[in-house]
Amino acid sequence: MILYPTPVQARAPARRSPPLLRAAGARAEVDVLLVCRGGGSLEDLWAFNDEAVARAIAPARCRW
């Protein structure tokens, strides 16, 4: 298991997750990439719905 931790509240995921997702995809060290978020208010976790996060995930799906 390889972890790429990132803050999960406020706007941090929208800024910090895409580079980590691209790094995980480029390194291709695993067969499955899980993007998980925990509990919290909808507002706290809304940054994971950011387009930049989705665009960083899409290429990794195609490669593995």
N, CA, C, O and CB atoms as a CASP TS submission, in Angstrom:
PFRMAT TS
TARGET T0000
AUTHOR 0000-0000-0000
METHOD Language model
MODEL 1
PARENT N/A
ATOM      1  N   MET     1       0.850  -1.163   0.000  1.00  0.00           N
ATOM      2  CA  MET     1       0.000   0.000   0.000  1.00  0.00           C
ATOM      3  C   MET     1       0.901   1.233   0.000  1.00  0.00           C
ATOM      4  O   MET     1       1.862   1.322   0.764  1.00  0.00           O
ATOM      5  CB  MET     1      -0.970  -0.006   1.222  1.00  0.00           C
ATOM      6  N   ILE     2       0.575   2.157  -0.854  1.00  0.00           N
ATOM      7  CA  ILE     2       1.302   3.416  -0.956  1.00  0.00           C
ATOM      8  C   ILE     2       0.306   4.531  -0.711  1.00  0.00           C
ATOM      9  O   ILE     2      -0.741   4.585  -1.357  1.00  0.00           O
ATOM     10  CB  ILE     2       2.008   3.573  -2.349  1.00  0.00           C
ATOM     11  N   LEU     3       0.620   5.414   0.209  1.00  0.00           N
ATOM     12  CA  LEU     3      -0.285   6.512   0.554  1.00  0.00           C
ATOM     13  C   LEU     3       0.235   7.825  -0.009  1.00  0.00           C
ATOM     14  O   LEU     3       1.434   8.104   0.023  1.00  0.00           O
ATOM     15  CB  LEU     3      -0.457   6.619   2.081  1.00  0.00           C
ATOM     16  N   TYR     4      -0.674   8.610  -0.515  1.00  0.00           N
ATOM     17  CA  TYR     4      -0.398   9.975  -0.940  1.00  0.00           C
ATOM     18  C   TYR     4      -1.352  10.872  -0.154  1.00  0.00           C
ATOM     19  O   TYR     4      -2.391  11.275  -0.676  1.00  0.00           O
ATOM     20  CB  TYR     4      -0.574  10.155  -2.509  1.00  0.00           C
ATOM     21  N   PRO     5      -1.011  11.188   1.090  1.00  0.00           N
ATOM     22  CA  PRO     5      -1.944  11.946   1.922  1.00  0.00           C
ATOM     23  C   PRO     5      -2.098  13.390   1.451  1.00  0.00           C
ATOM     24  O   PRO     5      -1.159  14.017   0.961  1.00  0.00           O
ATOM     25  CB  PRO     5      -1.483  11.928   3.366  1.00  0.00           C
ATOM     26  N   THR     6      -3.302  13.883   1.616  1.00  0.00           N
ATOM     27  CA  THR     6      -3.609  15.273   1.284  1.00  0.00           C
ATOM     28  C   THR     6      -4.698  15.765   2.230  1.00  0.00           C
ATOM     29  O   THR     6      -5.532  14.972   2.666  1.00  0.00           O
ATOM     30  CB  THR     6      -4.056  15.418  -0.210  1.00  0.00           C
ATOM     31  N   PRO     7      -4.709  17.048   2.555  1.00  0.00           N
ATOM     32  CA  PRO     7      -5.798  17.579   3.371  1.00  0.00           C
ATOM     33  C   PRO     7      -7.133  17.363   2.660  1.00  0.00           C
ATOM     34  O   PRO     7      -7.204  17.358   1.431  1.00  0.00           O
ATOM     35  CB  PRO     7      -5.578  19.082   3.668  1.00  0.00           C
ATOM     36  N   VAL     8      -8.171  17.187   3.441  1.00  0.00           N
ATOM     37  CA  VAL     8      -9.466  16.867   2.843  1.00  0.00           C
ATOM     38  C   VAL     8     -10.544  17.899   3.133  1.00  0.00           C
ATOM     39  O   VAL     8     -11.722  17.646   2.883  1.00  0.00           O
ATOM     40  CB  VAL     8      -9.925  15.532   3.327  1.00  0.00           C
ATOM     41  N   GLN     9     -10.169  19.035   3.647  1.00  0.00           N
ATOM     42  CA  GLN     9     -11.174  20.054   3.921  1.00  0.00           C
ATOM     43  C   GLN     9     -10.792  21.353   3.235  1.00  0.00           C
ATOM     44  O   GLN     9      -9.638  21.571   2.866  1.00  0.00           O
ATOM     45  CB  GLN     9     -11.337  20.270   5.434  1.00  0.00           C
ATOM     46  N   ALA    10     -11.777  22.196   3.077  1.00  0.00           N
ATOM     47  CA  ALA    10     -11.638  23.511   2.441  1.00  0.00           C
ATOM     48  C   ALA    10     -11.237  23.334   0.980  1.00  0.00           C
ATOM     49  O   ALA    10     -11.721  22.410   0.327  1.00  0.00           O
ATOM     50  CB  ALA    10     -10.589  24.384   3.192  1.00  0.00           C
ATOM     51  N   ARG    11     -10.378  24.180   0.456  1.00  0.00           N
ATOM     52  CA  ARG    11      -9.984  24.126  -0.959  1.00  0.00           C
ATOM     53  C   ARG    11      -8.724  23.304  -1.182  1.00  0.00           C
ATOM     54  O   ARG    11      -8.330  23.106  -2.331  1.00  0.00           O
ATOM     55  CB  ARG    11      -9.770  25.527  -1.493  1.00  0.00           C
ATOM     56  N   ALA    12      -8.086  22.825  -0.145  1.00  0.00           N
ATOM     57  CA  ALA    12      -6.819  22.105  -0.284  1.00  0.00           C
ATOM     58  C   ALA    12      -6.891  20.911  -1.226  1.00  0.00           C
ATOM     59  O   ALA    12      -5.973  20.748  -2.030  1.00  0.00           O
ATOM     60  CB  ALA    12      -6.359  21.639   1.059  1.00  0.00           C
ATOM     61  N   PRO    13      -7.920  20.063  -1.185  1.00  0.00           N
ATOM     62  CA  PRO    13      -7.931  18.920  -2.098  1.00  0.00           C
ATOM     63  C   PRO    13      -7.915  19.326  -3.571  1.00  0.00           C
ATOM     64  O   PRO    13      -7.287  18.656  -4.391  1.00  0.00           O
ATOM     65  CB  PRO    13      -9.143  18.068  -1.828  1.00  0.00           C
ATOM     66  N   ALA    14      -8.582  20.389  -3.903  1.00  0.00           N
ATOM     67  CA  ALA    14      -8.627  20.828  -5.293  1.00  0.00           C
ATOM     68  C   ALA    14      -7.254  21.277  -5.777  1.00  0.00           C
ATOM     69  O   ALA    14      -6.944  21.141  -6.960  1.00  0.00           O
ATOM     70  CB  ALA    14      -9.636  21.958  -5.458  1.00  0.00           C
ATOM     71  N   ARG    15      -6.426  21.811  -4.881  1.00  0.00           N
ATOM     72  CA  ARG    15      -5.085  22.260  -5.244  1.00  0.00           C
ATOM     73  C   ARG    15      -4.058  21.138  -5.140  1.00  0.00           C
ATOM     74  O   ARG    15      -3.192  21.007  -6.005  1.00  0.00           O
ATOM     75  CB  ARG    15      -4.669  23.421  -4.359  1.00  0.00           C
ATOM     76  N   ARG    16      -4.146  20.341  -4.103  1.00  0.00           N
ATOM     77  CA  ARG    16      -3.091  19.373  -3.798  1.00  0.00           C
ATOM     78  C   ARG    16      -3.321  17.980  -4.363  1.00  0.00           C
ATOM     79  O   ARG    16      -2.351  17.267  -4.618  1.00  0.00           O
ATOM     80  CB  ARG    16      -2.933  19.269  -2.332  1.00  0.00           C
ATOM     81  N   SER    17      -4.544  17.573  -4.565  1.00  0.00           N
ATOM     82  CA  SER    17      -4.809  16.219  -5.040  1.00  0.00           C
ATOM     83  C   SER    17      -4.366  15.975  -6.474  1.00  0.00           C
ATOM     84  O   SER    17      -3.760  14.935  -6.734  1.00  0.00           O
ATOM     85  CB  SER    17      -6.263  15.926  -4.923  1.00  0.00           C
ATOM     86  N   PRO    18      -4.634  16.884  -7.433  1.00  0.00           N
ATOM     87  CA  PRO    18      -4.247  16.588  -8.816  1.00  0.00           C
ATOM     88  C   PRO    18      -2.763  16.247  -9.003  1.00  0.00           C
ATOM     89  O   PRO    18      -2.467  15.275  -9.698  1.00  0.00           O
ATOM     90  CB  PRO    18      -4.587  17.756  -9.679  1.00  0.00           C
ATOM     91  N   PRO    19      -1.822  16.989  -8.426  1.00  0.00           N
ATOM     92  CA  PRO    19      -0.415  16.600  -8.598  1.00  0.00           C
ATOM     93  C   PRO    19      -0.109  15.223  -7.995  1.00  0.00           C
ATOM     94  O   PRO    19       0.684  14.462  -8.549  1.00  0.00           O
ATOM     95  CB  PRO    19       0.494  17.649  -7.963  1.00  0.00           C
ATOM     96  N   LEU    20      -0.731  14.913  -6.876  1.00  0.00           N
ATOM     97  CA  LEU    20      -0.503  13.601  -6.257  1.00  0.00           C
ATOM     98  C   LEU    20      -1.097  12.481  -7.114  1.00  0.00           C
ATOM     99  O   LEU    20      -0.491  11.419  -7.259  1.00  0.00           O
ATOM    100  CB  LEU    20      -1.112  13.562  -4.840  1.00  0.00           C
ATOM    101  N   LEU    21      -2.265  12.715  -7.671  1.00  0.00           N
ATOM    102  CA  LEU    21      -2.892  11.716  -8.540  1.00  0.00           C
ATOM    103  C   LEU    21      -2.073  11.499  -9.807  1.00  0.00           C
ATOM    104  O   LEU    21      -1.915  10.366 -10.261  1.00  0.00           O
ATOM    105  CB  LEU    21      -4.319  12.143  -8.904  1.00  0.00           C
ATOM    106  N   ARG    22      -1.553  12.579 -10.376  1.00  0.00           N
ATOM    107  CA  ARG    22      -0.713  12.440 -11.561  1.00  0.00           C
ATOM    108  C   ARG    22       0.577  11.696 -11.227  1.00  0.00           C
ATOM    109  O   ARG    22       1.041  10.873 -12.016  1.00  0.00           O
ATOM    110  CB  ARG    22      -0.392  13.818 -12.156  1.00  0.00           C
ATOM    111  N   ALA    23       1.157  11.980 -10.064  1.00  0.00           N
ATOM    112  CA  ALA    23       2.378  11.276  -9.642  1.00  0.00           C
ATOM    113  C   ALA    23       2.098   9.792  -9.459  1.00  0.00           C
ATOM    114  O   ALA    23       2.895   8.958  -9.890  1.00  0.00           O
ATOM    115  CB  ALA    23       2.931  11.878  -8.330  1.00  0.00           C
ATOM    116  N   ALA    24       0.993   9.453  -8.835  1.00  0.00           N
ATOM    117  CA  ALA    24       0.642   8.044  -8.624  1.00  0.00           C
ATOM    118  C   ALA    24       0.452   7.342  -9.966  1.00  0.00           C
ATOM    119  O   ALA    24       0.892   6.205 -10.135  1.00  0.00           O
ATOM    120  CB  ALA    24      -0.643   7.920  -7.766  1.00  0.00           C
ATOM    121  N   GLY    25      -0.191   7.999 -10.910  1.00  0.00           N
ATOM    122  CA  GLY    25      -0.393   7.410 -12.224  1.00  0.00           C
ATOM    123  C   GLY    25       0.915   7.230 -12.977  1.00  0.00           C
ATOM    124  O   GLY    25       1.120   6.208 -13.632  1.00  0.00           O
ATOM    125  N   ALA    26       1.799   8.216 -12.888  1.00  0.00           N
ATOM    126  CA  ALA    26       3.076   8.148 -13.596  1.00  0.00           C
ATOM    127  C   ALA    26       3.986   7.068 -13.018  1.00  0.00           C
ATOM    128  O   ALA    26       4.723   6.413 -13.754  1.00  0.00           O
ATOM    129  CB  ALA    26       3.778   9.499 -13.542  1.00  0.00           C
ATOM    130  N   ARG    27       3.934   6.886 -11.717  1.00  0.00           N
ATOM    131  CA  ARG    27       4.791   5.889 -11.073  1.00  0.00           C
ATOM    132  C   ARG    27       4.287   4.474 -11.327  1.00  0.00           C
ATOM    133  O   ARG    27       5.078   3.531 -11.327  1.00  0.00           O
ATOM    134  CB  ARG    27       4.872   6.150  -9.569  1.00  0.00           C
ATOM    135  N   ALA    28       2.996   4.312 -11.540  1.00  0.00           N
ATOM    136  CA  ALA    28       2.400   3.011 -11.874  1.00  0.00           C
ATOM    137  C   ALA    28       2.899   1.890 -10.968  1.00  0.00           C
ATOM    138  O   ALA    28       3.287   0.822 -11.443  1.00  0.00           O
ATOM    139  CB  ALA    28       2.695   2.660 -13.322  1.00  0.00           C
ATOM    140  N   GLU    29       2.887   2.139  -9.680  1.00  0.00           N
ATOM    141  CA  GLU    29       3.381   1.145  -8.716  1.00  0.00           C
ATOM    142  C   GLU    29       2.305   0.178  -8.232  1.00  0.00           C
ATOM    143  O   GLU    29       2.610  -0.827  -7.590  1.00  0.00           O
ATOM    144  CB  GLU    29       3.981   1.848  -7.529  1.00  0.00           C
ATOM    145  N   VAL    30       1.067   0.479  -8.536  1.00  0.00           N
ATOM    146  CA  VAL    30      -0.038  -0.340  -8.035  1.00  0.00           C
ATOM    147  C   VAL    30      -1.010  -0.656  -9.165  1.00  0.00           C
ATOM    148  O   VAL    30      -0.994  -0.011 -10.214  1.00  0.00           O
ATOM    149  CB  VAL    30      -0.771   0.376  -6.879  1.00  0.00           C
ATOM    150  N   ASP    31      -1.851  -1.651  -8.938  1.00  0.00           N
ATOM    151  CA  ASP    31      -2.872  -2.012  -9.919  1.00  0.00           C
ATOM    152  C   ASP    31      -4.181  -1.276  -9.695  1.00  0.00           C
ATOM    153  O   ASP    31      -4.993  -1.155 -10.612  1.00  0.00           O
ATOM    154  CB  ASP    31      -3.118  -3.498  -9.884  1.00  0.00           C
ATOM    155  N   VAL    32      -4.390  -0.784  -8.478  1.00  0.00           N
ATOM    156  CA  VAL    32      -5.632  -0.108  -8.117  1.00  0.00           C
ATOM    157  C   VAL    32      -5.290   1.196  -7.418  1.00  0.00           C
ATOM    158  O   VAL    32      -4.431   1.233  -6.537  1.00  0.00           O
ATOM    159  CB  VAL    32      -6.524  -1.006  -7.212  1.00  0.00           C
ATOM    160  N   LEU    33      -5.958   2.250  -7.813  1.00  0.00           N
ATOM    161  CA  LEU    33      -5.795   3.551  -7.183  1.00  0.00           C
ATOM    162  C   LEU    33      -7.114   3.915  -6.521  1.00  0.00           C
ATOM    163  O   LEU    33      -8.132   4.065  -7.197  1.00  0.00           O
ATOM    164  CB  LEU    33      -5.357   4.639  -8.216  1.00  0.00           C
ATOM    165  N   LEU    34      -7.099   4.057  -5.215  1.00  0.00           N
ATOM    166  CA  LEU    34      -8.300   4.438  -4.471  1.00  0.00           C
ATOM    167  C   LEU    34      -8.213   5.899  -4.087  1.00  0.00           C
ATOM    168  O   LEU    34      -7.215   6.343  -3.520  1.00  0.00           O
ATOM    169  CB  LEU    34      -8.482   3.558  -3.213  1.00  0.00           C
ATOM    170  N   VAL    35      -9.243   6.633  -4.393  1.00  0.00           N
ATOM    171  CA  VAL    35      -9.359   8.021  -3.961  1.00  0.00           C
ATOM    172  C   VAL    35     -10.483   8.022  -2.947  1.00  0.00           C
ATOM    173  O   VAL    35     -11.645   7.813  -3.295  1.00  0.00           O
ATOM    174  CB  VAL    35      -9.637   9.024  -5.172  1.00  0.00           C
ATOM    175  N   CYS    36     -10.137   8.256  -1.697  1.00  0.00           N
ATOM    176  CA  CYS    36     -11.117   8.136  -0.613  1.00  0.00           C
ATOM    177  C   CYS    36     -11.250   9.448   0.132  1.00  0.00           C
ATOM    178  O   CYS    36     -10.299  10.219   0.263  1.00  0.00           O
ATOM    179  CB  CYS    36     -10.722   7.018   0.359  1.00  0.00           C
ATOM    180  N   ARG    37     -12.426   9.670   0.601  1.00  0.00           N
ATOM    181  CA  ARG    37     -12.662  10.816   1.476  1.00  0.00           C
ATOM    182  C   ARG    37     -13.538  10.344   2.612  1.00  0.00           C
ATOM    183  O   ARG    37     -14.401   9.483   2.440  1.00  0.00           O
ATOM    184  CB  ARG    37     -13.322  12.013   0.709  1.00  0.00           C
ATOM    185  N   GLY    38     -13.306  10.914   3.760  1.00  0.00           N
ATOM    186  CA  GLY    38     -14.040  10.488   4.942  1.00  0.00           C
ATOM    187  C   GLY    38     -15.288  11.313   5.170  1.00  0.00           C
ATOM    188  O   GLY    38     -15.786  11.995   4.274  1.00  0.00           O
ATOM    189  N   GLY    39     -15.772  11.234   6.378  1.00  0.00           N
ATOM    190  CA  GLY    39     -16.969  11.974   6.741  1.00  0.00           C
ATOM    191  C   GLY    39     -16.711  13.461   6.852  1.00  0.00           C
ATOM    192  O   GLY    39     -15.587  13.926   6.665  1.00  0.00           O
ATOM    193  N   GLY    40     -17.725  14.175   7.146  1.00  0.00           N
ATOM    194  CA  GLY    40     -17.625  15.620   7.259  1.00  0.00           C
ATOM    195  C   GLY    40     -18.815  16.258   6.579  1.00  0.00           C
ATOM    196  O   GLY    40     -19.631  15.588   5.947  1.00  0.00           O
ATOM    197  N   SER    41     -18.892  17.538   6.718  1.00  0.00           N
ATOM    198  CA  SER    41     -20.016  18.236   6.093  1.00  0.00           C
ATOM    199  C   SER    41     -19.825  18.282   4.583  1.00  0.00           C
ATOM    200  O   SER    41     -18.703  18.175   4.087  1.00  0.00           O
ATOM    201  CB  SER    41     -20.160  19.667   6.662  1.00  0.00           C
ATOM    202  N   LEU    42     -20.888  18.436   3.884  1.00  0.00           N
ATOM    203  CA  LEU    42     -20.842  18.525   2.428  1.00  0.00           C
ATOM    204  C   LEU    42     -19.924  19.669   1.992  1.00  0.00           C
ATOM    205  O   LEU    42     -19.167  19.531   1.031  1.00  0.00           O
ATOM    206  CB  LEU    42     -22.261  18.725   1.855  1.00  0.00           C
ATOM    207  N   GLU    43     -19.991  20.764   2.681  1.00  0.00           N
ATOM    208  CA  GLU    43     -19.167  21.918   2.331  1.00  0.00           C
ATOM    209  C   GLU    43     -17.685  21.620   2.525  1.00  0.00           C
ATOM    210  O   GLU    43     -16.859  22.048   1.719  1.00  0.00           O
ATOM    211  CB  GLU    43     -19.571  23.132   3.166  1.00  0.00           C
ATOM    212  N   ASP    44     -17.337  20.893   3.581  1.00  0.00           N
ATOM    213  CA  ASP    44     -15.936  20.573   3.842  1.00  0.00           C
ATOM    214  C   ASP    44     -15.350  19.666   2.769  1.00  0.00           C
ATOM    215  O   ASP    44     -14.162  19.764   2.460  1.00  0.00           O
ATOM    216  CB  ASP    44     -15.796  19.916   5.202  1.00  0.00           C
ATOM    217  N   LEU    45     -16.155  18.799   2.205  1.00  0.00           N
ATOM    218  CA  LEU    45     -15.660  17.813   1.250  1.00  0.00           C
ATOM    219  C   LEU    45     -15.943  18.175  -0.201  1.00  0.00           C
ATOM    220  O   LEU    45     -15.598  17.412  -1.104  1.00  0.00           O
ATOM    221  CB  LEU    45     -16.262  16.482   1.549  1.00  0.00           C
ATOM    222  N   TRP    46     -16.563  19.322  -0.439  1.00  0.00           N
ATOM    223  CA  TRP    46     -16.971  19.688  -1.780  1.00  0.00           C
ATOM    224  C   TRP    46     -15.788  19.837  -2.738  1.00  0.00           C
ATOM    225  O   TRP    46     -15.949  19.653  -3.945  1.00  0.00           O
ATOM    226  CB  TRP    46     -17.755  20.968  -1.737  1.00  0.00           C
ATOM    227  N   ALA    47     -14.611  20.163  -2.224  1.00  0.00           N
ATOM    228  CA  ALA    47     -13.451  20.366  -3.092  1.00  0.00           C
ATOM    229  C   ALA    47     -13.101  19.115  -3.887  1.00  0.00           C
ATOM    230  O   ALA    47     -12.465  19.216  -4.936  1.00  0.00           O
ATOM    231  CB  ALA    47     -12.254  20.796  -2.268  1.00  0.00           C
ATOM    232  N   PHE    48     -13.502  17.934  -3.412  1.00  0.00           N
ATOM    233  CA  PHE    48     -13.236  16.710  -4.164  1.00  0.00           C
ATOM    234  C   PHE    48     -14.079  16.631  -5.433  1.00  0.00           C
ATOM    235  O   PHE    48     -13.810  15.798  -6.298  1.00  0.00           O
ATOM    236  CB  PHE    48     -13.499  15.491  -3.291  1.00  0.00           C
ATOM    237  N   ASN    49     -15.077  17.469  -5.556  1.00  0.00           N
ATOM    238  CA  ASN    49     -15.908  17.513  -6.757  1.00  0.00           C
ATOM    239  C   ASN    49     -15.325  18.457  -7.807  1.00  0.00           C
ATOM    240  O   ASN    49     -15.970  18.732  -8.819  1.00  0.00           O
ATOM    241  CB  ASN    49     -17.330  17.944  -6.400  1.00  0.00           C
ATOM    242  N   ASP    50     -14.132  18.945  -7.575  1.00  0.00           N
ATOM    243  CA  ASP    50     -13.482  19.889  -8.468  1.00  0.00           C
ATOM    244  C   ASP    50     -13.094  19.210  -9.790  1.00  0.00           C
ATOM    245  O   ASP    50     -12.665  18.056  -9.797  1.00  0.00           O
ATOM    246  CB  ASP    50     -12.243  20.495  -7.789  1.00  0.00           C
ATOM    247  N   GLU    51     -13.242  19.916 -10.877  1.00  0.00           N
ATOM    248  CA  GLU    51     -12.919  19.362 -12.192  1.00  0.00           C
ATOM    249  C   GLU    51     -11.455  18.943 -12.304  1.00  0.00           C
ATOM    250  O   GLU    51     -11.148  17.938 -12.944  1.00  0.00           O
ATOM    251  CB  GLU    51     -13.242  20.374 -13.272  1.00  0.00           C
ATOM    252  N   ALA    52     -10.550  19.705 -11.688  1.00  0.00           N
ATOM    253  CA  ALA    52      -9.120  19.368 -11.750  1.00  0.00           C
ATOM    254  C   ALA    52      -8.840  18.004 -11.122  1.00  0.00           C
ATOM    255  O   ALA    52      -7.976  17.267 -11.598  1.00  0.00           O
ATOM    256  CB  ALA    52      -8.286  20.448 -11.044  1.00  0.00           C
ATOM    257  N   VAL    53      -9.556  17.670 -10.070  1.00  0.00           N
ATOM    258  CA  VAL    53      -9.395  16.357  -9.430  1.00  0.00           C
ATOM    259  C   VAL    53      -9.874  15.265 -10.380  1.00  0.00           C
ATOM    260  O   VAL    53      -9.195  14.251 -10.548  1.00  0.00           O
ATOM    261  CB  VAL    53     -10.179  16.292  -8.084  1.00  0.00           C
ATOM    262  N   ALA    54     -11.023  15.457 -10.997  1.00  0.00           N
ATOM    263  CA  ALA    54     -11.551  14.468 -11.941  1.00  0.00           C
ATOM    264  C   ALA    54     -10.624  14.288 -13.135  1.00  0.00           C
ATOM    265  O   ALA    54     -10.400  13.162 -13.580  1.00  0.00           O
ATOM    266  CB  ALA    54     -12.941  14.882 -12.423  1.00  0.00           C
ATOM    267  N   ARG    55     -10.088  15.375 -13.653  1.00  0.00           N
ATOM    268  CA  ARG    55      -9.193  15.290 -14.812  1.00  0.00           C
ATOM    269  C   ARG    55      -7.871  14.599 -14.464  1.00  0.00           C
ATOM    270  O   ARG    55      -7.252  13.980 -15.329  1.00  0.00           O
ATOM    271  CB  ARG    55      -8.915  16.689 -15.364  1.00  0.00           C
ATOM    272  N   ALA    56      -7.442  14.699 -13.220  1.00  0.00           N
ATOM    273  CA  ALA    56      -6.219  14.006 -12.795  1.00  0.00           C
ATOM    274  C   ALA    56      -6.446  12.516 -12.625  1.00  0.00           C
ATOM    275  O   ALA    56      -5.519  11.724 -12.792  1.00  0.00           O
ATOM    276  CB  ALA    56      -5.701  14.596 -11.492  1.00  0.00           C
ATOM    277  N   ILE    57      -7.676  12.123 -12.294  1.00  0.00           N
ATOM    278  CA  ILE    57      -8.001  10.714 -12.109  1.00  0.00           C
ATOM    279  C   ILE    57      -8.175   9.998 -13.461  1.00  0.00           C
ATOM    280  O   ILE    57      -7.747   8.854 -13.616  1.00  0.00           O
ATOM    281  CB  ILE    57      -9.280  10.576 -11.267  1.00  0.00           C
ATOM    282  N   ALA    58      -8.789  10.659 -14.416  1.00  0.00           N
ATOM    283  CA  ALA    58      -9.147  10.018 -15.690  1.00  0.00           C
ATOM    284  C   ALA    58      -7.974   9.332 -16.402  1.00  0.00           C
ATOM    285  O   ALA    58      -8.139   8.185 -16.818  1.00  0.00           O
ATOM    286  CB  ALA    58      -9.742  11.044 -16.609  1.00  0.00           C
ATOM    287  N   PRO    59      -6.824   9.945 -16.568  1.00  0.00           N
ATOM    288  CA  PRO    59      -5.734   9.257 -17.260  1.00  0.00           C
ATOM    289  C   PRO    59      -5.228   8.024 -16.508  1.00  0.00           C
ATOM    290  O   PRO    59      -4.830   7.040 -17.131  1.00  0.00           O
ATOM    291  CB  PRO    59      -4.590  10.215 -17.480  1.00  0.00           C
ATOM    292  N   ALA    60      -5.240   8.072 -15.211  1.00  0.00           N
ATOM    293  CA  ALA    60      -4.773   6.923 -14.432  1.00  0.00           C
ATOM    294  C   ALA    60      -5.682   5.722 -14.690  1.00  0.00           C
ATOM    295  O   ALA    60      -5.198   4.594 -14.781  1.00  0.00           O
ATOM    296  CB  ALA    60      -4.734   7.262 -12.915  1.00  0.00           C
ATOM    297  N   ARG    61      -6.967   5.945 -14.806  1.00  0.00           N
ATOM    298  CA  ARG    61      -7.917   4.868 -15.068  1.00  0.00           C
ATOM    299  C   ARG    61      -7.607   4.208 -16.414  1.00  0.00           C
ATOM    300  O   ARG    61      -7.672   2.985 -16.541  1.00  0.00           O
ATOM    301  CB  ARG    61      -9.368   5.406 -15.050  1.00  0.00           C
ATOM    302  N   CYS    62      -7.277   5.005 -17.392  1.00  0.00           N
ATOM    303  CA  CYS    62      -7.012   4.469 -18.726  1.00  0.00           C
ATOM    304  C   CYS    62      -5.701   3.700 -18.786  1.00  0.00           C
ATOM    305  O   CYS    62      -5.576   2.763 -19.575  1.00  0.00           O
ATOM    306  CB  CYS    62      -6.991   5.590 -19.743  1.00  0.00           C
ATOM    307  N   ARG    63      -4.745   4.065 -17.991  1.00  0.00           N
ATOM    308  CA  ARG    63      -3.423   3.474 -18.044  1.00  0.00           C
ATOM    309  C   ARG    63      -3.396   2.121 -17.347  1.00  0.00           C
ATOM    310  O   ARG    63      -2.636   1.242 -17.752  1.00  0.00           O
ATOM    311  CB  ARG    63      -2.404   4.408 -17.419  1.00  0.00           C
ATOM    312  N   TRP    64      -4.212   1.930 -16.302  1.00  0.00           N
ATOM    313  CA  TRP    64      -4.128   0.689 -15.516  1.00  0.00           C
ATOM    314  C   TRP    64      -5.157  -0.282 -15.933  1.00  0.00           C
ATOM    315  O   TRP    64      -5.231  -1.378 -15.378  1.00  0.00           O
ATOM    316  CB  TRP    64      -4.270   0.960 -14.054  1.00  0.00           C
TER
END
